[in-house]
């Protein structure tokens, strides 16, 4: 491994570790606040979000320490070379990061997610410099980034919400968030396995459109989640265009990896 690749691997490792450390710290603060409030006083949604956060933190760090220890190596030729297992660990922890528990600090969460996307960006720069095909690689990065922002955060509805739809909203949003985080984790693993090139599987953005539409519709009369609406639309646009680029390259027999 030459010096350039070693530097990018170390930088990727550093950004991934910042993601783990920052998000973990924020989630621990949230859990402390939640337990101070008291589990018996929580409703079912708060209990679900608190338990999911606790389990995802423990599971994510356990997986990282068991299978992704190379990310802690900052010297030698193997420095940070393995990002498959850290990506899986990042996704496990993210399950608990996409629920608005008591004491959630949104700004800190966004900083953590920015570190994760920063690690992806560093890898994209490396792949483009090594192999070219910058269009499809940066398109892939933008697509996955937009998809990650289209995952709805599970949170409680306002006091004025229609009671008949509250339960349906909680169930649909919880399932949507969980499934889309799982899909994002698979996309992240494939991103590092496939040299930052996505296949732009249509099932992904079709399911995202349907699931997010259901979440938005159930919340529409109360308030519109403009953030999710924008990034869900952007995900579809980037996914459709990306699939067209991949098919065009295939017809021209152009290697885009």
Long-range contacts (C-beta under 8 A, 24 or more apart in sequence): 1-77, 1-78, 1-79, 1-81, 4-126, 4-129, 5-126, 6-77, 6-79, 8-122, 8-123, 8-125, 8-126, 9-79, 9-80, 9-81, 10-74, 10-79, 10-80, 11-119, 11-122, 12-80, 12-83, 12-119, 12-122, 12-123, 13-71, 13-72, 13-73, 13-74, 13-79, 13-80, 14-74, 15-115, 15-116, 15-118, 15-119, 15-122, 16-71, 16-80, 16-83, 16-86, 16-90, 16-115, 16-116, 16-119, 17-71, 17-72, 18-112, 18-115, 19-90, 19-112, 19-113, 19-115, 19-116, 19-119, 20-60, 20-61, 20-64, 20-89, 20-90, 20-93, 22-108, 22-111, 22-112, 22-115, 23-93, 23-94, 23-97, 23-108, 23-109, 23-112, 23-113, 24-57, 24-61, 24-93, 25-108, 26-97, 26-104, 26-105, 26-108, 26-109, 26-112, 27-53, 27-57, 27-93, 27-96, 27-97, 27-101, 28-57, 29-103, 29-105, 30-101, 30-102, 30-103, 30-104, 30-105, 31-57, 31-101, 31-103, 32-103, 33-101, 33-102, 33-103, 34-101, 34-102, 34-103, 37-102, 42-102, 45-154, 45-156, 45-170, 45-174, 46-101, 46-102, 46-156, 48-99, 48-174, 49-99, 49-100, 49-101, 49-154, 50-101, 50-102, 52-95, 52-96, 52-99, 53-96, 53-97, 53-99, 53-101, 54-96, 55-96, 56-92, 56-93, 56-94, 56-95, 56-96, 56-97, 57-93, 57-96, 59-92, 59-93, 60-89, 60-90, 60-91, 60-92, 60-93, 60-96, 61-89, 61-93, 63-88, 63-89, 63-92, 64-89, 83-119, 83-123, 83-192, 84-189, 84-192, 84-193, 87-185, 87-188, 87-189, 87-191, 87-192, 88-185, 88-189, 90-116, 90-185, 90-188, 91-181, 91-182, 91-184, 91-185, 91-188, 92-185, 94-181, 94-184, 94-185, 95-178, 95-181, 95-182, 98-151, 98-152, 98-153, 98-154, 98-177, 98-181, 99-153, 99-154, 99-155, 99-177, 100-153, 100-154, 100-155, 100-156, 113-148, 117-145, 117-148, 120-144, 120-145, 120-188, 120-191, 120-196, 123-191, 123-192, 123-196, 124-196, 127-195, 127-196, 128-196, 131-195, 131-257, 133-197, 133-255, 133-256, 133-257, 135-245, 136-197, 136-242, 136-245, 136-246, 136-249, 136-256, 137-195, 137-196, 137-197, 139-238, 139-241, 139-242, 139-245, 140-191, 140-196, 140-197, 140-198, 140-200, 140-242, 141-191, 141-196, 142-238, 143-198, 143-200, 143-235, 143-238, 143-239, 143-242, 144-184, 144-187, 144-188, 144-191, 144-198, 146-231, 146-234, 146-235, 146-238, 147-180, 147-183, 147-184, 147-187, 147-204, 147-205, 147-208, 147-231, 147-235, 147-239, 148-184, 149-227, 149-228, 149-231, 149-234, 150-180, 150-208, 150-212, 150-228, 150-231, 150-232, 150-234, 150-235, 151-176, 151-177, 151-180, 151-181, 151-184, 152-176, 152-177, 152-180, 152-212, 152-215, 152-225, 152-228, 153-177, 157-219, 157-222, 158-222, 158-223, 160-222, 161-222, 162-221, 162-222, 165-218, 165-221, 168-218, 169-215, 169-218, 169-219, 172-211, 172-214, 172-215, 172-218, 173-215, 173-218, 175-211, 176-211, 176-212, 176-214, 176-215, 179-207, 179-211, 180-208, 180-211, 183-207, 194-257, 195-257, 197-256, 197-257, 198-242, 199-246, 200-239, 200-240, 200-242, 200-243, 200-245, 200-246, 202-239, 202-243, 204-239, 205-235, 205-236, 205-239, 205-240, 208-232, 208-235, 208-236, 209-235, 209-236
